[in-house]
Amino acid sequence: MNSLRLLLPLLVSATFATAHEFTFSLIAPELTATAGAPIQIELVVLNRSAAEAVFTPSPVLHATASAQGNEQSVTLQAVAPHATTIPAGGFSIERYAVSLPQNLHGTVVLNLGNELPTAIRTVVTVDSERAVAPATPLASALTAAPDPGPIQRSFAGRFGAHDSVYFIYGADDPVAKLQFSLKYRVLSFDGEETHRRTLQFGYTQRSLWDLNARSSPFYDTSYMPELFYEALRPMTETKSTGFSWLGYQTGLLHESNGRDGEASRSLNIGYLRPVFMLGAGNDWHLIVAPELFAYLGGIEEMPRIKDFRGYGRLRMAFGRTNGPGLMFTGMIGKHFKNPTVQLDFTLPLRTRILDFETFAMLQYFDGYGESILAYDKKTNTVRAGFSLVR
């Protein structure tokens, strides 16, 4: 079986020319699949033209699976279909889930036939000794995800961007500021196709770094784990103009600086964050996300935190898809005193060298609580650097 697998290509490409020139390839999972169990197939789309192009994947692809002269029809379901702008010479990966018939095993050839302008295929090795039984009604209700293997089942497709990720540097101490943020999808209530209603675990870490001081210590770090319910739809499915409701997030967040004694700071909040948009998702648009939150204890070390953070926050992001962006974050303390404003300007930077893309970033902060340690101290500073996620 292994020698036959080596003789049959895992990846066959097909090229066609329209207004833009694309090359398509199929990639099968590296691990041996289980007979009758769902797997994930990756469709790689390469833009071979000299200009960027928009590729919209089909939510369903029809194919045939064949082994040892037995051929059967199968259906590939897109995991999260959405329009993607592919730069010249760049590529995009679309994931599809497919369940192979239980009576096919060994070297199984998956052929897309006429679904694309030229037929493409890939080869999957299927283990017949571990065939799975059909899902029970309870398992079906839980909407089990495709199971390409233990590592992919646990990680691939479940991590996503949450808040901004950046490193910036300025003239005022502490000179450096960096933030890392991600989220992990714990449960999906819509199935593998959309993931619009999900239970997510989020984690954000923000640090102020005194790089100019001796031994370059971190001035303060905020650790922010959270558990939240998210009901959001993709921007690509919104109206071309006017007002569009995107959904909301609601959850519980803990913030602390991990220190003890007089330097210890921590709080717990519950929040509700609706999100809507003005404009076109694929052009200039304004995203507005007002947030209301309530303190759930743990603020004994910061008895006046409400005077500076108040009970809400407003975020507005104006920009253009694949273009410049400006984000406004504002808070105001109790009795409408002690306002805080943060402006983040980002500009995409692209280079063909190593296929590297990032954002140049300029941040202006004026107000209170840039660090949780000095939540009641006002600061005013400008920093610049780069952002991986804006």
C-alpha positions, 0 to 999 in steps of 0.5 A, a space after each residue: 500500500 505504501 509503494 502504491 501511495 508513493 506512485 500516486 501523487 498526493 497533490 495534482 494542480 490544475 490551472 485556468 485563466 479568466 480575469 485572473 489566473 488561479 491554480 488549484 491543489 488538493 491536500 489530503 491529511 497526512 495521518 491515516 484516516 479511519 474508514 467511515 469517519 469524516 476527514 478534512 481536505 485542504 483546497 489550495 488556491 494560488 493566484 498566478 496573475 499580476 494583480 490581487 484577486 477575490 476568490 469565493 469558495 463554493 460551500 459544497 463540492 461534489 466528488 467521487 471516492 474510489 478504491 479497488 474498482 469501487 467508486 462512490 459519490 461523496 460531498 465536500 462541505 466547506 468548513 468556513 466559506 468566505 470570500 478572500 482577497 489573494 495578493 498577486 503570487 499569494 495563496 489561500 487555503 479553504 478547508 472542506 469536510 468529507 465522510 468517506 464510505 465505510 466500505 472503501 479502504 486502502 488507497 482511496 482516490 478522491 476526484 473532484 471531476 468537473 467541479 473546477 475547470 480542470 479535474 483535480 484529485 488527491 489520495 487518502 490512505 484509509 485504515 479498514 480495521 478501525 471502522 466507526 459506527 454511525 453516530 448516535 442521536 446524542 452525538 449528532 446533536 452535539 455536532 461533532 467536528 471532522 476528525 482528521 487526527 488527534 492534533 488537528 482535532 484539538 488545534 487546527 481550525 479552532 484558534 483564531 484572532 481575538 484582540 490586537 497583537 502588536 509591539 510598539 515603542 516610544 519615548 516615554 517610560 516605560 518605552 515599549 508596549 506589547 500585546 498578545 491575544 487569541 481565542 479558542 473555540 470550545 463549542 460550536 452550536 451551528 455545526 462545522 459549516 459556519 461557527 457563528 454561535 460558539 463558546 470561546 475561551 479567550 486570552 489576552 496579555 498586555 505588558 509595559 516594558 521598561 527597555 531603557 532601564 537596567 536589566 530591562 524589567 517589565 513595568 507591569 503585565 495584565 493577564 486577561 483570561 475570559 470565557 464568552 459566548 459569541 454570535 457573529 456573522 462574517 462581514 462578507 455576508 453583510 449589506 453592501 451599504 448602510 447599516 448591518 447587524 453583526 451580532 454580539 459577545 457576552 462573557 466573563 473576564 478576569 484581569 490581574 497582574 500576577 503580583 502580590 503584596 501592595 503591587 497586586 491588582 485584580 478584578 472580575 467583570 461580566 460584559 455585553 458587547 453588541 457589534 454593528 457596521 456601517 458601509 461595505 464589508 469589502 470596502 470602506 466601513 465603520 465597525 462600532 462595538 459599545 460595551 457595558 460591563 459590571 464588576 463581579 468582585 475582586 476589586 478590593 485592591 483597587 477601590 476607586 477603579 470605577 472612578 476611572 474605568 466606569 461601566 463601559 467602553 466604546 470601540 470604533 474601527 474605521 478602515 478599508 479591507 486590506 487598507 489603512 485602519 483607525 481604531 478609537 477606544 474610549 472610556 469614561 469614569 464614574 460621574 463622566 469624569 477621567 476620560 481615556 482615549 486610545 487611537 490605533 492607526 494601522 497601515 498594511 505592509 507587504 513584501 514578496 520576500 518570504 511572503 511576509 505581511 504585517 501592519 505598521 502601527 502608530 498608537 496614541 494614548 491619553 488617560 488612565 489605566 494603561 497599566 492595571 498597576 497604576 490604574 489611577 495615574 494619568 499618562 499621555 504617550 505616543 508609540 510606533 511599531 508593528 501589528 500582526 493582528 489589528 
